[in-house]
Amino acid sequence: MVNQISIEDESGEESPKGSRRANPMDVHVGSRVRLRRMLLGMSQEKLGEHLGLTFQQVQKYEKGVNRIGASRLFDLAKVLGVPVQFFYDEAPSGAHSAGASAPGFAEQPDESYVVDFLGTREGLELNKAFARVTDPKVRRSIVDLVRALAGEES
């Protein structure tokens, strides 16, 4: 009889080893790869060419379905022009190692929604267009308009 190994995830649920549920850290690292690639205006196909991969493999990395090995992460950092640490910045709190500082008075508010938004095509386009507006009064008007459209007081 074969014993099946199971792994407990953050929710306390056990899942069989080899199940296709993506690890939260792999998803985070993949989303950071996608964010940087999009900021550079690079396609998955072009990134794959630089790494000797297919665009499908890049897609799996970005979704966190396939784990990125250390040497591949190093290569990604070189191609995308960022330090390796970039991929771990703003990692989910449940994914930190046991040696990480415990939450307390100095903890930062969860602002991962900003990274998530910038990872979308609309967020990236809005950010790039806004950065090209040079007049401070126009920039302030844009912020006020977006807040008004969102139903938020300024």
DSSP file with accessible surface (Angstrom, degrees, kcal/mol):
  #  RESIDUE AA STRUCTURE BP1 BP2  ACC     N-H-->O    O-->H-N    N-H-->O    O-->H-N    TCO  KAPPA ALPHA  PHI   PSI    X-CA   Y-CA   Z-CA
    1    1 A M              0   0  224      0, 0.0     2,-0.5     0, 0.0     0, 0.0   0.000 360.0 360.0 360.0 136.5    0.0    0.0    0.0
    2    2 A V        -     0   0  138      1,-0.0     2,-0.4     2,-0.0     0, 0.0  -0.787 360.0-137.5 -96.4 128.3    1.3    3.4   -1.0
    3    3 A N        -     0   0  141     -2,-0.5     2,-0.5     1,-0.0    -1,-0.0  -0.718  16.4-138.8 -82.5 131.5    1.1    6.2    1.6
    4    4 A Q        -     0   0  148     -2,-0.4     2,-0.4    12,-0.0    -1,-0.0  -0.801  13.3-138.2 -93.6 128.4    0.0    9.5    0.1
    5    5 A I        -     0   0  109     -2,-0.5    12,-2.8    12,-0.1     2,-0.3  -0.672  21.1-166.9 -84.0 136.5    1.8   12.5    1.4
    6    6 A S  E     -A   16   0A  54     -2,-0.4     2,-0.4    10,-0.2     8,-0.1  -0.914   9.0-148.5-125.4 155.5   -0.2   15.6    2.1
    7    7 A I  E     -A   15   0A  90      8,-2.5     8,-2.3    -2,-0.3     2,-0.5  -0.962  12.7-134.8-123.0 136.5    0.7   19.2    2.8
    8    8 A E  E     -A   14   0A 129     -2,-0.4     6,-0.2     6,-0.2     2,-0.1  -0.776  23.1-156.5 -92.8 130.6   -1.1   21.6    5.0
    9    9 A D    >   -     0   0   37      4,-2.4     3,-2.0    -2,-0.5    14,-0.0  -0.333  38.4 -83.8 -95.5-176.9   -1.6   25.1    3.5
   10   10 A E  T 3  S+     0   0  120      1,-0.3    -1,-0.0     2,-0.1    -2,-0.0   0.780 126.8  58.7 -59.2 -28.5   -2.2   28.5    5.3
   11   11 A S  T 3  S-     0   0   76      2,-0.2    -1,-0.3     1,-0.1     3,-0.1   0.563 116.1-114.0 -80.1  -4.9   -5.9   27.8    5.6
   12   12 A G  S <  S+     0   0   41     -3,-2.0     2,-0.3     1,-0.3    -2,-0.1   0.420  74.9 131.9  88.1  -2.8   -5.2   24.7    7.6
   13   13 A E        -     0   0  110     -5,-0.0    -4,-2.4     1,-0.0     2,-0.4  -0.607  53.5-131.6 -84.3 144.1   -6.6   22.5    4.8
   14   14 A E  E     -A    8   0A 126     -2,-0.3    -6,-0.2    -6,-0.2    -1,-0.0  -0.757  23.7-176.4 -94.9 140.5   -4.6   19.5    3.6
   15   15 A S  E     -A    7   0A  18     -8,-2.3    -8,-2.5    -2,-0.4     3,-0.1  -0.989  34.7 -97.7-132.3 144.8   -4.1   18.9    0.0
   16   16 A P  E >   -A    6   0A  62      0, 0.0     3,-1.8     0, 0.0   -10,-0.2  -0.307  47.3 -99.2 -60.7 142.2   -2.3   15.9   -1.7
   17   17 A K  T 3  S+     0   0  137    -12,-2.8   -12,-0.1     1,-0.3     3,-0.1  -0.399 112.4  31.2 -59.9 135.2    1.3   16.5   -2.6
   18   18 A G  T 3  S+     0   0   67      1,-0.3    -1,-0.3     3,-0.1   -12,-0.0   0.462  83.5 147.2  92.8   1.4    1.5   17.4   -6.3
   19   19 A S    <   -     0   0   50     -3,-1.8    -1,-0.3     1,-0.1    -4,-0.0  -0.339  56.8-120.1 -67.2 158.2   -2.0   19.0   -6.4
   20   20 A R  S    S+     0   0  175     -3,-0.1     2,-0.4     2,-0.1    -1,-0.1   0.293  70.8 123.8 -88.5  10.8   -2.2   21.9   -8.9
   21   21 A R        -     0   0  135      1,-0.1     2,-0.1     0, 0.0    -3,-0.1  -0.616  65.6-121.2 -72.8 127.4   -3.1   24.6   -6.4
   22   22 A A        -     0   0   34     -2,-0.4    43,-0.1    41,-0.1    -1,-0.1  -0.421  20.0-115.4 -73.3 140.7   -0.5   27.3   -6.7
   23   23 A N     >  -     0   0   62     41,-0.4     4,-2.4    -2,-0.1     3,-0.2  -0.539  23.1-125.7 -70.3 136.7    1.6   28.3   -3.7
   24   24 A P  H  > S+     0   0   46      0, 0.0     4,-2.4     0, 0.0     5,-0.1   0.853 110.6  51.1 -56.4 -35.2    0.9   31.9   -2.6
   25   25 A M  H  > S+     0   0   36      2,-0.2     4,-2.8     1,-0.2     5,-0.2   0.904 109.3  50.2 -70.5 -37.8    4.6   32.9   -2.8
   26   26 A D  H  > S+     0   0   27     -3,-0.2     4,-2.4     2,-0.2    -1,-0.2   0.906 111.3  49.4 -64.8 -39.1    4.9   31.4   -6.4
   27   27 A V  H  X S+     0   0   62     -4,-2.4     4,-2.5    37,-0.2    -2,-0.2   0.928 112.2  48.4 -64.0 -43.7    1.8   33.4   -7.4
   28   28 A H  H  X S+     0   0   22     -4,-2.4     4,-2.1    -5,-0.2    -2,-0.2   0.950 112.5  46.6 -63.2 -48.9    3.3   36.6   -5.9
   29   29 A V  H  X S+     0   0    8     -4,-2.8     4,-2.1     1,-0.2    -1,-0.2   0.929 113.4  50.4 -60.4 -43.1    6.7   36.1   -7.6
   30   30 A G  H  X S+     0   0    0     -4,-2.4     4,-2.5    -5,-0.2    -1,-0.2   0.897 108.4  51.5 -61.5 -39.6    4.9   35.4  -10.9
   31   31 A S  H  X S+     0   0   39     -4,-2.5     4,-2.7     1,-0.2    -1,-0.2   0.863 108.5  51.8 -67.9 -32.1    2.8   38.5  -10.5
   32   32 A R  H  X S+     0   0   13     -4,-2.1     4,-2.4    55,-0.2    -1,-0.2   0.868 108.3  51.5 -70.5 -35.5    5.9   40.6   -9.9
   33   33 A V  H  X S+     0   0    1     -4,-2.1     4,-2.7     2,-0.2    -2,-0.2   0.950 112.7  46.2 -61.4 -47.6    7.4   39.1  -13.1
   34   34 A R  H  X S+     0   0   86     -4,-2.5     4,-2.8     2,-0.2     5,-0.2   0.921 111.2  52.1 -61.7 -44.8    4.3   40.1  -15.0
   35   35 A L  H  X S+     0   0   11     -4,-2.7     4,-2.5     1,-0.2    -1,-0.2   0.952 113.3  43.1 -57.8 -49.7    4.2   43.6  -13.5
   36   36 A R  H  X S+     0   0   62     -4,-2.4     4,-1.7     1,-0.2    -1,-0.2   0.910 113.1  52.0 -66.2 -40.9    7.8   44.3  -14.5
   37   37 A R  H  <>S+     0   0   16     -4,-2.7     5,-2.5    -5,-0.2     4,-0.4   0.933 112.4  46.0 -60.1 -44.2    7.4   42.8  -17.9
   38   38 A M  H ><5S+     0   0    6     -4,-2.8     3,-1.2     1,-0.2    -2,-0.2   0.885 107.7  56.5 -68.1 -37.8    4.3   45.0  -18.6
   39   39 A L  H 3<5S+     0   0   59     -4,-2.5    -1,-0.2     1,-0.3    -2,-0.2   0.846 109.5  47.2 -61.0 -32.2    6.1   48.1  -17.2
   40   40 A L  T 3<5S-     0   0   77     -4,-1.7    -1,-0.3    -5,-0.2    -2,-0.2   0.530 112.8-122.5 -83.7  -8.5    8.8   47.5  -19.8
   41   41 A G  T < 5 +     0   0   61     -3,-1.2     2,-0.4    -4,-0.4    -3,-0.2   0.802  60.8 150.2  71.3  28.8    6.1   46.9  -22.5
   42   42 A M      < -     0   0   35     -5,-2.5    -1,-0.2    -6,-0.2     2,-0.1  -0.770  41.6-131.3 -98.8 138.8    7.6   43.5  -23.2
   43   43 A S     >  -     0   0   58     -2,-0.4     4,-2.4     1,-0.1     5,-0.2  -0.434  22.0-115.9 -81.0 161.4    5.4   40.6  -24.5
   44   44 A Q  H  > S+     0   0   37      1,-0.2     4,-2.6     2,-0.2     5,-0.2   0.883 118.6  54.8 -61.5 -37.1    5.5   37.1  -23.0
   45   45 A E  H  > S+     0   0  124      2,-0.2     4,-2.2     1,-0.2    -1,-0.2   0.924 108.1  47.0 -63.0 -45.1    6.9   35.9  -26.3
   46   46 A K  H  > S+     0   0   99      2,-0.2     4,-2.0     1,-0.2    -2,-0.2   0.920 112.5  49.4 -65.8 -41.8    9.8   38.4  -26.2
   47   47 A L  H  X S+     0   0    0     -4,-2.4     4,-1.4     1,-0.2    -1,-0.2   0.930 110.2  52.2 -62.5 -42.4   10.6   37.6  -22.6
   48   48 A G  H  X>S+     0   0    0     -4,-2.6     5,-3.3     1,-0.2     4,-1.1   0.894 106.2  53.7 -59.3 -41.1   10.5   33.9  -23.5
   49   49 A E  H ><5S+     0   0  118     -4,-2.2     3,-0.5     1,-0.2    -1,-0.2   0.910 107.0  51.4 -59.9 -43.2   13.0   34.5  -26.4
   50   50 A H  H 3<5S+     0   0  112     -4,-2.0    -1,-0.2     1,-0.2    -2,-0.2   0.793 118.8  37.7 -63.5 -28.7   15.4   36.2  -24.0
   51   51 A L  H 3<5S-     0   0   21     -4,-1.4    -1,-0.2    -3,-0.3    -2,-0.2   0.440 112.6-112.2-102.7  -4.8   15.2   33.2  -21.6
   52   52 A G  T <<5S+     0   0   68     -4,-1.1     2,-0.3    -3,-0.5    -3,-0.2   0.858  78.4 120.4  74.4  33.8   15.0   30.4  -24.2
   53   53 A L      < -     0   0   33     -5,-3.3    -1,-0.3    -6,-0.1     2,-0.2  -0.830  65.8-107.9-123.3 165.4   11.4   29.6  -23.2
   54   54 A T     >  -     0   0   81     -2,-0.3     4,-1.8     1,-0.1     3,-0.3  -0.531  33.3-113.9 -85.1 161.2    8.0   29.5  -24.9
   55   55 A F  H  > S+     0   0   87      1,-0.2     4,-2.6     2,-0.2     5,-0.1   0.829 117.7  61.5 -65.4 -26.7    5.5   32.1  -24.1
   56   56 A Q  H  > S+     0   0   92      2,-0.2     4,-2.2     1,-0.2    -1,-0.2   0.901 102.9  49.0 -66.0 -38.1    3.4   29.4  -22.5
   57   57 A Q  H  > S+     0   0   46     -3,-0.3     4,-2.2     2,-0.2    -2,-0.2   0.921 110.8  49.7 -67.1 -41.4    6.1   28.7  -20.0
   58   58 A V  H  X S+     0   0    3     -4,-1.8     4,-2.7     1,-0.2    -2,-0.2   0.926 109.5  53.2 -60.4 -42.1    6.4   32.4  -19.2
   59   59 A Q  H  X S+     0   0   67     -4,-2.6     4,-1.8     1,-0.2     6,-0.2   0.916 108.1  49.4 -60.2 -42.7    2.6   32.4  -18.8
   60   60 A K  H  X>S+     0   0   94     -4,-2.2     5,-1.4     1,-0.2     6,-1.3   0.888 111.1  50.0 -65.5 -39.2    2.8   29.5  -16.3
   61   61 A Y  H ><5S+     0   0   22     -4,-2.2     3,-0.9     1,-0.2    -2,-0.2   0.934 109.9  50.6 -61.7 -46.2    5.5   31.3  -14.3
   62   62 A E  H 3<5S+     0   0   11     -4,-2.7    -2,-0.2     1,-0.3    -1,-0.2   0.825 111.4  47.5 -65.2 -30.7    3.4   34.5  -14.2
   63   63 A K  H 3<5S-     0   0  134     -4,-1.8    -1,-0.3    -5,-0.2    -2,-0.2   0.586 111.2-120.9 -84.1 -11.6    0.3   32.6  -12.9
   64   64 A G  T <<5S+     0   0    1     -3,-0.9   -41,-0.4    -4,-0.7   -37,-0.2   0.562  80.3 121.3  83.1   7.1    2.4   30.8  -10.3
   65   65 A V  S   <S+     0   0   59     -5,-1.4     2,-0.5    -6,-0.2    -4,-0.2   0.911  75.2  42.6 -68.6 -42.2    1.4   27.4  -11.7
   66   66 A N  S    S-     0   0   38     -6,-1.3    -2,-0.2    -9,-0.2     2,-0.2  -0.908  91.4-125.0-106.8 133.5    5.1   26.6  -12.3
   67   67 A R        -     0   0  160     -2,-0.5     2,-0.6     1,-0.1    -6,-0.1  -0.515  20.8-127.9 -75.6 140.6    7.7   27.4   -9.6
   68   68 A I        -     0   0   25     -2,-0.2    -1,-0.1    -7,-0.1   -39,-0.0  -0.814  23.2-137.4 -93.0 121.4   10.6   29.6  -10.8
   69   69 A G     >  -     0   0   40     -2,-0.6     4,-2.7     1,-0.1     5,-0.2  -0.230  24.6-103.4 -72.7 166.0   14.0   28.1   -9.8
   70   70 A A  H  > S+     0   0   89      1,-0.2     4,-2.3     2,-0.2     5,-0.2   0.908 119.6  45.8 -59.9 -46.2   16.8   30.2   -8.4
   71   71 A S  H  > S+     0   0   90      1,-0.2     4,-2.2     2,-0.2    -1,-0.2   0.895 114.1  49.3 -68.1 -36.4   18.9   30.3  -11.7
   72   72 A R  H  > S+     0   0   64      2,-0.2     4,-2.8     1,-0.2    -2,-0.2   0.906 110.1  51.2 -68.0 -39.0   15.8   31.1  -13.7
   73   73 A L  H  X S+     0   0    7     -4,-2.7     4,-2.5     2,-0.2    -2,-0.2   0.911 109.2  51.4 -64.8 -38.7   14.9   33.9  -11.3
   74   74 A F  H  X S+     0   0  114     -4,-2.3     4,-2.0    -5,-0.2    -1,-0.2   0.929 111.1  47.6 -61.7 -45.0   18.4   35.3  -11.5
   75   75 A D  H  X S+     0   0   56     -4,-2.2     4,-2.6     1,-0.2     5,-0.2   0.903 110.5  52.1 -63.2 -41.9   18.1   35.3  -15.4
   76   76 A L  H  X S+     0   0    2     -4,-2.8     4,-2.9     1,-0.2    -2,-0.2   0.917 107.6  52.4 -59.6 -43.5   14.7   37.0  -15.1
   77   77 A A  H  X>S+     0   0    6     -4,-2.5     5,-2.1     1,-0.2     4,-0.9   0.914 111.1  47.0 -60.5 -42.0   16.1   39.7  -12.9
   78   78 A K  H ><5S+     0   0  138     -4,-2.0     3,-0.6     2,-0.2    -2,-0.2   0.946 115.0  44.9 -64.6 -48.7   18.9   40.4  -15.5
   79   79 A V  H 3<5S+     0   0   45     -4,-2.6    -2,-0.2     1,-0.2    -1,-0.2   0.896 118.1  43.3 -63.9 -40.1   16.5   40.5  -18.4
   80   80 A L  H 3<5S-     0   0    1     -4,-2.9    -1,-0.2    -5,-0.2    -2,-0.2   0.510 109.0-123.4 -87.7  -4.0   14.0   42.6  -16.7
   81   81 A G  T <<5 +     0   0   57     -4,-0.9    -3,-0.2    -3,-0.6    -4,-0.1   0.867  69.9 113.0  69.2  39.2   16.6   44.9  -15.2
   82   82 A V  S   <S-     0   0   20     -5,-2.1    -1,-0.2    -6,-0.2    -2,-0.1  -0.940  70.9-100.7-134.5 158.6   15.7   44.5  -11.5
   83   83 A P    >   -     0   0   93      0, 0.0     3,-1.7     0, 0.0     4,-0.4  -0.456  38.3-111.5 -72.5 156.7   17.4   43.0   -8.4
   84   84 A V  G >  S+     0   0   54      1,-0.3     3,-1.6     2,-0.2     4,-0.4   0.868 116.1  67.3 -55.9 -36.3   16.2   39.5   -7.4
   85   85 A Q  G >> S+     0   0  114      1,-0.3     3,-1.8     2,-0.2     4,-1.1   0.799  82.8  75.7 -57.6 -27.2   14.7   41.1   -4.3
   86   86 A F  G X4 S+     0   0   30     -3,-1.7     3,-0.6     1,-0.3    -1,-0.3   0.868  89.3  57.2 -51.9 -38.1   12.2   42.9   -6.5
   87   87 A F  G <4 S+     0   0    0     -3,-1.6    -1,-0.3    -4,-0.4   -55,-0.2   0.716 110.5  43.0 -71.0 -18.5   10.2   39.7   -7.0
   88   88 A Y  G X4 S+     0   0   89     -3,-1.8     3,-1.4    -4,-0.4    -1,-0.2   0.528  83.9 120.1-103.1  -9.1    9.8   39.3   -3.2
   89   89 A D  T << S+     0   0   61     -4,-1.1   -57,-0.0    -3,-0.6    -3,-0.0  -0.304  84.8   8.2 -57.8 139.1    8.9   42.9   -2.4
   90   90 A E  T 3  S+     0   0  114      1,-0.2    -1,-0.3     3,-0.0     3,-0.1   0.791  89.1 176.1  58.7  33.2    5.4   43.3   -0.9
   91   91 A A    <   -     0   0   12     -3,-1.4    -1,-0.2     1,-0.1     5,-0.1  -0.309  42.7 -86.7 -63.9 150.1    5.1   39.5   -0.5
   92   92 A P    >   -     0   0   53      0, 0.0     3,-1.8     0, 0.0     4,-0.3  -0.316  35.2-122.9 -60.1 142.9    1.9   38.3    1.3
   93   93 A S  G >  S+     0   0  105      1,-0.3     3,-1.3     2,-0.2    -2,-0.1   0.826 109.8  59.1 -61.0 -33.1    2.4   38.2    5.0
   94   94 A G  G 3  S+     0   0   51      1,-0.2    -1,-0.3   -70,-0.0   -69,-0.1   0.683 101.8  57.1 -68.9 -14.6    1.4   34.5    5.2
   95   95 A A  G <  S+     0   0   24     -3,-1.8    -1,-0.2   -71,-0.1    -2,-0.2   0.471  81.1 110.7 -97.3  -2.8    4.3   33.7    2.9
   96   96 A H  S <  S-     0   0   99     -3,-1.3   -71,-0.0    -4,-0.3    -3,-0.0  -0.368  73.5-106.0 -71.6 154.4    7.1   35.3    5.0
   97   97 A S    >   -     0   0   89      1,-0.1     3,-1.8    -2,-0.1    -1,-0.1  -0.248  31.3-103.5 -73.8 166.7    9.6   33.0    6.7
   98   98 A A  T 3  S+     0   0  111      1,-0.3    -1,-0.1     4,-0.0    -2,-0.1   0.764 119.9  62.3 -63.5 -23.6    9.5   32.3   10.4
   99   99 A G  T 3  S+     0   0   76      2,-0.1    -1,-0.3     3,-0.0     3,-0.1   0.551  80.5 108.5 -80.7  -5.9   12.5   34.7   10.8
  100  100 A A  S <  S-     0   0   42     -3,-1.8     2,-0.0     1,-0.1    -4,-0.0  -0.330  83.9 -90.0 -70.7 154.2   10.4   37.7    9.6
  101  101 A S        -     0   0  118      1,-0.1    -1,-0.1    -2,-0.0     3,-0.1  -0.346  43.8-113.1 -66.0 143.9    9.4   40.3   12.1
  102  102 A A        -     0   0   84      1,-0.1    -1,-0.1    -3,-0.1     5,-0.0  -0.447  37.6 -96.4 -75.7 147.5    6.1   39.8   13.8
  103  103 A P        +     0   0  106      0, 0.0     2,-0.2     0, 0.0    -1,-0.1  -0.328  67.7 122.2 -62.6 148.1    3.3   42.2   13.0
  104  104 A G  S >  S-     0   0   41     -3,-0.1     3,-1.5     0, 0.0    -3,-0.0  -0.834  73.4 -31.2-172.1-147.7    2.9   45.0   15.5
  105  105 A F  T 3  S+     0   0  224      1,-0.3     0, 0.0    -2,-0.2     0, 0.0   0.790 130.4  50.9 -64.7 -28.9    2.8   48.7   15.9
  106  106 A A  T 3  S+     0   0   90      2,-0.1    -1,-0.3     0, 0.0     0, 0.0   0.408  80.8 125.9 -91.9   4.1    5.3   49.2   13.0
  107  107 A E    <   -     0   0  125     -3,-1.5     3,-0.0     1,-0.1    -5,-0.0  -0.286  59.2-123.8 -68.0 148.4    3.5   47.1   10.5
  108  108 A Q        -     0   0  157      1,-0.1    -1,-0.1     0, 0.0    -2,-0.1  -0.662  29.1-103.7 -86.7 145.1    2.6   48.6    7.1
  109  109 A P        -     0   0   86      0, 0.0     2,-0.7     0, 0.0    -1,-0.1  -0.348  46.0 -94.8 -65.2 150.8   -1.0   48.7    5.9
  110  110 A D        +     0   0  130      1,-0.2     3,-0.2     2,-0.1    -3,-0.0  -0.570  53.7 163.7 -71.2 109.7   -1.7   46.1    3.2
  111  111 A E    >>  +     0   0  103     -2,-0.7     3,-1.4     1,-0.1     4,-0.8  -0.014  33.1 119.7-116.1  28.0   -1.3   48.0    0.0
  112  112 A S  H 3>  +     0   0   39      1,-0.3     4,-2.9     2,-0.2     5,-0.2   0.746  62.9  74.1 -66.7 -19.6   -1.1   45.1   -2.4
  113  113 A Y  H 3> S+     0   0  155      1,-0.2     4,-2.6     2,-0.2    -1,-0.3   0.836  92.2  55.7 -61.2 -29.9   -4.1   46.4   -4.2
  114  114 A V  H <> S+     0   0   59     -3,-1.4     4,-2.7     2,-0.2    -1,-0.2   0.947 109.8  43.9 -66.6 -46.5   -1.9   49.0   -5.7
  115  115 A V  H  X S+     0   0   18     -4,-0.8     4,-1.3     1,-0.2    -2,-0.2   0.914 113.6  51.7 -64.4 -41.5    0.5   46.4   -7.1
  116  116 A D  H  < S+     0   0   99     -4,-2.9     4,-0.3     2,-0.2     3,-0.2   0.922 111.4  47.3 -60.2 -43.6   -2.5   44.4   -8.3
  117  117 A F  H >< S+     0   0   94     -4,-2.6     3,-1.8     1,-0.2     6,-0.5   0.928 110.5  50.8 -64.4 -44.4   -4.0   47.4  -10.0
  118  118 A L  H 3< S+     0   0   42     -4,-2.7    -1,-0.2     1,-0.3    -2,-0.2   0.735 101.7  64.4 -66.8 -19.7   -0.6   48.3  -11.7
  119  119 A G  T 3< S+     0   0   11     -4,-1.3    -1,-0.3    -3,-0.2     2,-0.2   0.558  89.7  84.3 -79.4  -6.9   -0.5   44.7  -12.9
  120  120 A T  S <> S-     0   0   51     -3,-1.8     4,-2.4    -4,-0.3     5,-0.2  -0.622  87.2-121.6 -93.0 156.9   -3.5   45.3  -15.0
  121  121 A R  H  > S+     0   0  142     -2,-0.2     4,-2.7     1,-0.2     5,-0.2   0.923 114.0  49.6 -61.2 -43.1   -3.4   46.7  -18.5
  122  122 A E  H  > S+     0   0  132      1,-0.2     4,-2.8     2,-0.2     5,-0.2   0.916 110.8  49.5 -63.7 -42.9   -5.8   49.6  -17.5
  123  123 A G  H  > S+     0   0    0     -6,-0.5     4,-2.4     2,-0.2    -1,-0.2   0.914 112.9  47.0 -62.6 -41.7   -3.7   50.4  -14.4
  124  124 A L  H  X S+     0   0   11     -4,-2.4     4,-2.6    -7,-0.3     5,-0.2   0.937 113.8  46.9 -66.5 -45.4   -0.5   50.5  -16.4
  125  125 A E  H  X S+     0   0  117     -4,-2.7     4,-2.6     2,-0.2     5,-0.2   0.920 113.4  48.8 -63.2 -43.5   -2.0   52.6  -19.1
  126  126 A L  H  X S+     0   0   89     -4,-2.8     4,-2.8    -5,-0.2     5,-0.2   0.928 112.5  48.6 -62.1 -43.9   -3.5   55.0  -16.6
  127  127 A N  H  X S+     0   0   74     -4,-2.4     4,-2.2    -5,-0.2    -2,-0.2   0.926 113.1  46.5 -63.3 -45.2   -0.2   55.3  -14.7
  128  128 A K  H  X S+     0   0   84     -4,-2.6     4,-1.0     2,-0.2    -1,-0.2   0.919 114.7  47.0 -64.5 -43.2    1.8   55.9  -17.8
  129  129 A A  H >X S+     0   0   41     -4,-2.6     3,-0.7    -5,-0.2     4,-0.6   0.928 112.1  50.1 -65.4 -42.6   -0.6   58.5  -19.1
  130  130 A F  H >< S+     0   0   48     -4,-2.8     3,-1.4     1,-0.2    -1,-0.2   0.899 105.8  56.8 -63.1 -38.6   -0.8   60.3  -15.8
  131  131 A A  H 3< S+     0   0   63     -4,-2.2    -1,-0.2     1,-0.3    -2,-0.2   0.782 101.7  57.6 -65.0 -24.0    3.0   60.4  -15.5
  132  132 A R  H << S+     0   0  175     -4,-1.0     2,-0.6    -3,-0.7    -1,-0.3   0.629  82.6  96.4 -81.7 -13.5    3.1   62.3  -18.9
  133  133 A V    <<  +     0   0   36     -3,-1.4     6,-0.0    -4,-0.6    -3,-0.0  -0.684  50.3 178.1 -77.8 119.7    0.9   65.1  -17.5
  134  134 A T        +     0   0  129     -2,-0.6    -1,-0.2     4,-0.0     3,-0.0   0.743  49.0  93.3 -97.8 -25.2    3.3   67.8  -16.4
  135  135 A D     >  -     0   0   77      1,-0.2     4,-2.5     2,-0.1     3,-0.2  -0.578  63.7-151.7 -75.1 118.2    0.9   70.6  -15.2
  136  136 A P  H  > S+     0   0   98      0, 0.0     4,-2.3     0, 0.0     5,-0.2   0.845  95.3  53.4 -59.8 -33.9    0.4   70.2  -11.4
  137  137 A K  H  > S+     0   0  168      2,-0.2     4,-2.2     1,-0.2     5,-0.1   0.900 109.7  47.5 -68.9 -38.7   -3.1   71.8  -11.6
  138  138 A V  H  > S+     0   0   64     -3,-0.2     4,-2.4     2,-0.2    -1,-0.2   0.926 111.1  51.5 -67.2 -42.1   -4.2   69.3  -14.3
  139  139 A R  H  X S+     0   0   82     -4,-2.5     4,-2.2     1,-0.2    -2,-0.2   0.922 110.3  48.8 -60.3 -43.5   -2.8   66.4  -12.3
  140  140 A R  H  X S+     0   0  119     -4,-2.3     4,-2.6     1,-0.2    -1,-0.2   0.906 110.3  51.7 -63.4 -40.0   -4.7   67.6   -9.2
  141  141 A S  H  X S+     0   0   74     -4,-2.2     4,-2.6     2,-0.2    -1,-0.2   0.884 108.2  51.5 -64.1 -38.0   -7.9   67.9  -11.3
  142  142 A I  H  X S+     0   0   50     -4,-2.4     4,-2.6     2,-0.2     5,-0.2   0.935 110.4  47.8 -64.6 -45.2   -7.4   64.4  -12.6
  143  143 A V  H  X S+     0   0   45     -4,-2.2     4,-2.5     1,-0.2    -2,-0.2   0.935 113.2  48.7 -60.9 -44.8   -7.0   63.0   -9.1
  144  144 A D  H  X S+     0   0   58     -4,-2.6     4,-2.4     1,-0.2    -1,-0.2   0.902 111.2  50.7 -62.2 -40.1  -10.1   64.9   -7.9
  145  145 A L  H  X S+     0   0  102     -4,-2.6     4,-2.7     2,-0.2     5,-0.2   0.940 111.1  47.0 -62.8 -47.2  -12.1   63.7  -11.0
  146  146 A V  H  X S+     0   0   72     -4,-2.6     4,-1.9     1,-0.2    -2,-0.2   0.921 112.4  50.2 -64.3 -40.3  -11.2   60.0  -10.3
  147  147 A R  H  <>S+     0   0   84     -4,-2.5     5,-3.1    -5,-0.2     4,-0.4   0.918 111.3  48.9 -63.5 -41.1  -12.1   60.4   -6.6
  148  148 A A  H ><5S+     0   0   70     -4,-2.4     3,-1.2     1,-0.2    -2,-0.2   0.920 110.5  50.2 -64.3 -42.9  -15.4   62.0   -7.5
  149  149 A L  H 3<5S+     0   0  137     -4,-2.7    -1,-0.2     1,-0.3    -2,-0.2   0.838 110.2  51.1 -64.8 -30.3  -16.1   59.1  -10.0
  150  150 A A  T 3<5S-     0   0   75     -4,-1.9    -1,-0.3    -5,-0.2    -2,-0.2   0.503 117.8-114.8 -83.2  -5.8  -15.3   56.6   -7.2
  151  151 A G  T < 5S+     0   0   68     -3,-1.2     2,-0.4    -4,-0.4    -3,-0.2   0.784  70.6 137.7  77.4  27.2  -17.7   58.4   -4.9
  152  152 A E      < -     0   0  106     -5,-3.1    -1,-0.3    -6,-0.2     2,-0.2  -0.867  53.9-124.0-109.6 139.6  -14.9   59.4   -2.5
  153  153 A E              0   0  173     -2,-0.4    -5,-0.0    -3,-0.1    -9,-0.0  -0.531 360.0 360.0 -76.9 146.9  -14.5   62.8   -0.9
  154  154 A S              0   0  113     -2,-0.2    -1,-0.1   -10,-0.0   -10,-0.0  -0.275 360.0 360.0 -93.3 360.0  -11.2   64.7   -1.6
